[in-house]
Amino acid sequence: MKVIRSIGLALSWAVLACAALMLSHAPSFAQAPQDPGDQPGIEADESYELPPEYQKQMVFYRTAEAPGTIIVETSERHLYLVQPGGRALRYGIGVGRDGFQWQGLLSIVKKAEWPDWTPPPEMIVRQPYLPRFMAGGPGNPLGARAMYLGGTVYRIHGTNQPQTIGTAISSGCFRLVNNDVMDLYDRVPVGTKVIVHQKPAI
């Protein structure tokens, strides 16, 4: 009987230990929501310094597209504004996460300073904690400027999370730090051609 009781106690402790281990490794949905791409209410740390690869810079860039064209290279996490003489202004960007990346040819149909944000219904389904409307301002996930692409829900916009530049985190939009998006905004008019490449050119 003592042997059976000892075995039973040992099994009970083993079950408790396994349960504790599972709980310690379980995801905390309060801390890590399933769709953490947008964080309304957070104000950007404008002193954040991007890694050199994602800082705005003039680069050599060969393309047949006319100066003034925007080319987004999703896989590189870079946006290029074509310049004369085989050059381009290159900006670091955040892009859509897996399942939200796309490619195509659109144009800028609207521009806005400190844009309001109305998350589309499909985003609300994924992130029910989001506000249904948020006025433009420093805590708005669209940041300081937005350029709206075609008749889609996609935009080139700023961000209140500069640390996400160079990552795949959005729902399909392209984000730049606020200083960069303001610079780009001042350089391109409505009607600007925007080419989005999802994979590297072969």
C-alpha positions, 0 to 999 in steps of 0.5 A: 500500500505504501508503494502504491501511495508513493507512486500516486503522489509522484504522479500527482506532482508530475501532473502539477509540474507539467501544468505549471510548465504549460502555463508558464509558456502559454501566450498572454493575450493581454500582452500580445494580441493576435494582431498587434500591428497598430497601437493607437494612443502611443506617441512616437519617439521622434529621437529614435535613430533608424539603423543606417540601412533604413535612413533616408539617403540618395542611392544609385538606382537603375530603372526605366521609370520616370523621375518622380515615380515611387517604387516600393521594394517590399522584400527590401523594406525600402521605398524609392523615389526616382530621381534624374541621372540614375539615382533615387531617394531611398527611405526605410519602410515597414511593410505588410506582414505575411498574408497582407503583402501585395504588388501592383501599380497604383497612384496617389489619389489623396494626401492628408496632413495629420490624417484621421484614422477609421479602421476598416471593418475587416481590421476591426474584426481582427483587432476588436479593441481598436477605436472606430475612429481616431482624430489625427494627431501624435498618437494616431497610428497613421502618423504625420502624413498619409498618401492614399493609394488608388481606390484601396484601403492602402496608404503610405503613411507615418507611424507612431512606432518608429522601431517597426521600420524594417519589419513586416507588421502592417495590414498592407500599408507602407509606413515611414518615420514621421520625418521621412513621410513629411519629406516624401509628402512634400516631394510628390503630388497627387497623381504620382505613380506608385509601383509595388514589388512584393518579391525581388526582381530576377 
